[in-house]
Amino acid sequence: MTTRLCTICARGGSKGVPGKNVRDLHGKPLLAHTIEHARDSGAFDTIAVSSDDEHILRTAREYGVDVLVDRPLELASDVAGKPAAIAHAVREAEAATGAHFDTVVDLDVTSPLRLPSDVTAAIALLESSDADNVISAAPARRSPYFNLVELDEGGHVRLSKPLPEAVLRRQDAPRTFDMNASIYVWRRDVFLADPKVFYGRTLLYEMPEERSVDVDSELDWVIVDHLFGSREHA
């Protein structure tokens, strides 16, 4: 039987939206929405929240997570990579529970519009394949082959990824996706041996744009708040 761990990593510091992880969104802290996605999916043996902030850990306890992970400060800075923090949370959760998990899933707090069915579908995609991991993404609104540009060393604009033959319509360009920072699924042993996002066998779980807003600014918060309201009145 496959055993699964859900990690939810929530730092105390946030420059774009101060205090966002415990800020109220439609009657509950932002963090609580992701905890409920994990629980409502029915997919996990253990749910762990990792944070350097006591307020966040206290909130996680109030919403019934299984393991609270006190994240070291060196894994909670602006320059610390998230895979290292997730790996730390996995080891701490295994030490606390005595379990050895087969599948590790990280759900980002800043993606409250996902559905529990997205979580279970992403897990199923990994576990029904020989892939190393799965990441979630939404169709990109801009294409590096058509209308995404960059500046060269001389300050001149150019297409980011030109093809030998120019693409005249966006619909004719290869499909591209925006990582929506919502769901990451790994085979536990692969991940702990080399914690990262991309491997030789990484699959993509596609989510629609309306469930893929990542809260990274006040504008994002306004959009998420509006979409939540629209969902409640649908």
N, C-alpha and C positions, 0 to 999 in steps of 0.2 A: 504494500500500500504506500502510495506517494505521500510524504509529509512535506508540508509547506509552511514557510515563514513569511509574514508580511512585515516589512520595515517601513516606518514613516519617520523621516528625518526632518526636524524643524529647529533651525537655529533661532537664537534670541534676537540677533541683530538683523535689521532690514532697513536699507537706506531708501529704497523706492517707495515702500508702504510700511512705515514704522509700526511695529507691533502686529503685523498682519496675521501671524499664525494663530493668535488668540482674539483677533478682532471679530466682532459680531457680524455674521452674515445670515440674514433671515432667521434670527432667533437662536443661533448657537455659534460658538467660536469656529473660525475657518477650519481649524484642526479637526473639529468634531465631524465635519462632513466626510473627511477622508477616513477617519476611524469607522464611521458607519458604512462607507463603501466596502471596506475590508470585511467587516462583520456580516453585512447583508449579502455579500457574495457567497458566503458559506464555504469558502475555498481553503481557509487557513486553520492550521492547528494552533498557531501562536501569532499574536499581533504585538509588535514591539515599537515603541516610540523612542527615538534618540534625540536628545537635546542637551544643550549647555545651559538652558534657562529653567529655573525652578518653577516659574509660573506655567510654562508650557508643560513640564512634566506633571505638575499638579493637575492641570486641565486634562491631560491624557489619563491620569488615574481616575478622575471623576467620570470619564467616559468609558471606563472599564477595560483598558488595554491589559494585556497579560504581563508584559515586561517593560519596565522603564529603564532606559539606558542613559547613564550620565556621560555625555560626550566630552572627551578631553578638549581643552581649549585649542590645542594645535589642530584639531579636526573641525573647528567651528569658526575659523577665521574667514575673511573674504577671499583669501587665496587658496584655501584648502579645497581639494577636489572632493566631490560627493562620493565617488566609489569607495574611497578610503573610509569615509564615515559609515557607509553602508556595511562594509566588511567588518568594521569594528562592532557594529550593532549585531551582525550575524553571530560573531564569536561570543559576544556578551549574552545574547539570547540563548545560544546553545549551552553556555555555561550555567545559566540560570535554570534552564528546563531539563538539562541532561539529554536533550534530543540532538539528533544529527539530521538536519533537514535535507530533502532532496531538491526542492525548488525554493528559490528566494525571489520574492516580488517586492519591489519598492514602489510605493505610491506617493506622489508628490503632494504636499499639502496645498500647493498653490493651483491645483487643478480640481476645483470642487464641482465642475460640471460633468465629470465622467459618471458613468452608471456602473453599478455592480456587475451588470452583464458585460461591460467592457473588460473588467478585471478577469472574469471567468473565461471570456473568449481569448484573451491574450495568453492566459495560462494554457488553455487547450491547444493553442497554436504551437506553443513550445513542446508540450508533452506528447503531441501527436506527430512530432517531427524528430529529425536528428540534429536540429539546430542547437547552437550553444546558448543563444538568448534571443529575446524578442524585445523590441522597443515600439512605443506607440508614436504615431505621427498623423498629421492631417494634410490633405492636399495643399500644396503651396500656392499662395496667391500671386507670387512673382516667379518667373522662370529665369535661371541663369543663362538659358539658351536664347531668350527672347527679350526680356525687359528688366533683368537684374544687371546692374552695371557697377563698375568699380573704377578707381582712378589709378593710372599707371604712375611711374616714378616722376614723370614730368607734369603730373597733375591733369592729364588728359583723360577723358572718359572713354571707357571701352566696355563691350559686353563681357560679362564675367566668364562665360564658358561658350565661346563661339564654336559652331560646327563647321565642317568643310563647306557645306552648302547652307546659306543663310535661311533661317526659319522665318517665314513671312506671316505665319499665324501662330499664336500661342498654342492653339489646339494641336498643332503639328509637332510641337516640341516633345521630347521625352518627358514622361511624368516625373515630377519632383515633389518632395514632401517637406513640411516643416515639422521638426521634432516638437511635440507639444508638452514635453516634460511631465507626462501624466503617469505612464505605466512602464516599468522595466521588469522583465522576467529573466532570471538566469538559472541555469543548472548550478547548483550550489558549489560543487567541486571545481567546475570551470572558473567560476567567479572568484572564489577564494584563492585559487592558484595564481590568478592574474586579474585583479579587480579593474574592470574597464567597461566601456559601453559597446565598443565595436570589436567583433571577433571575425574570424574567417567565415563563420556560419551564423550571421545575425539576420533574423527575419523581422518584418515590419507588420505591425497590427495597425490597420488604418481606422481612424476615427473621424467623424464629421467635424467641420469647423465649429459648429455651435456647441460641441462638447470639448473643445480643445483650447479654450482661452486660459492662458497661464497668467496668474496675477503677479505682475512684476512692476506695476505702476498704479497710480490713482485712477488713470483712465481705464486700465484693465479691471480695476475693482468696480467702477461704474458699469462697465459692460457686463460683468458677471452678475452684479446685483440685478440689472435689468433682465438678463436672461433667466435668472432664478424666478423673478416675478412673473415672467411670461410662461414659464413652465408650470408654476403653481396655478395659473388661471387658464391653462389650456383645457 
